[in-house]
Amino acid sequence: MTQPASEAPPPPAVTPPAAKSARPALGLRADVRNLSLLGVLAVLVAVGGITRPDTFLDTSNLQLVLTQASVIGVVTVGMTFVITSGGIDLSVGAIVALASVWATTLATQEYGFAGVLFTAIVVGVACGLVNGLLIAYGGMVPFIATLAMLASARGLALQITDGRTQIVTVQPVLDLGVPDSYLLGLPPLVLVFAAVTVLGWLLLNRTTFGRRTVAVGGNAEAARLAGIDVRRQRLHLYLLSGLCCGIAAFLLVVLSGSGQNTNGNLYELDAIAAAIIGGTLLSGGRGTIVGSVLGVLVFTTITNIFALNNLESAVQQIAKGAIIVAAVLVQRGTLRDGEA
């Protein structure tokens, strides 16, 4: 018996070619960006090996580069999430300073290792909470809210220390920075940075939280209409940024053995720059943890090469600026090729 035409099964849905190719194209552009940064990093390693072959490629110096990258790297992971959502956080350096000095006061150090670590993280999260509440529920522009936090946190850090350096006397904290604590030749700080990077990548790329972050950054109103609580998402993102600052503050205390109100100076600019050259859009809607980490390694390697060659910091800043411009131009060219 022939089936009536009205009851014939509908034809199979056909996915538009553009939708099929969109995800591979995005992945290809991300791969090109990361390969470009790896190329820059390889050139820098070659330059360091040629100019200072006796010291640059030494194991202790490479460990130092990774250790120095760990502190700003953890901050950059948090910054990547914030920028991906279309926000900005200018207070990360000041939060690191405040968390480091609060964690190294005499009263805090009486509680030992746990007291120092707990205080650093709580101060970071508390500052992130204030930022998040002002921005998400207070309606303040992220630039203004975090700028106010920058000034306030720096001022409070100065008041706590009275301009003095607070020396760490808790031996377990100091022990994390000595070679005897290295695991497989890697300092504990580097292992913490690696763990934060892996967790950050999983959170951004394999969870609903990450997809919501990208959606809010791409179009906040569309995200709201799709059922995403945009305000709560933004609050959580600044809490995450504050948490990363607290972890970085503890790592900095271990690295320097002290707490100072000048800690974290210009971290906000370094973190933003590393995220941007890594491929995170400043306007939001796209972020990459791998690219941000590569950006951190590029900047840290530049700093190390300049220090070993006794070059002026002014020239170092010019080189960093040139790399930022070059990286952005490469990314724009890649985007145009992908859209063609």
Helices and strands as residue ranges (DSSP letters): G 5-7, H 17-51, H 59-84, H 92-103, H 106-109, H 112-132, I 133-137, H 142-161, E 166-167, H 171-175, G 179-181, H 188-205, H 208-218, H 220-225, H 230-256, E 258-259, H 267-277, H 289-308, H 313-339
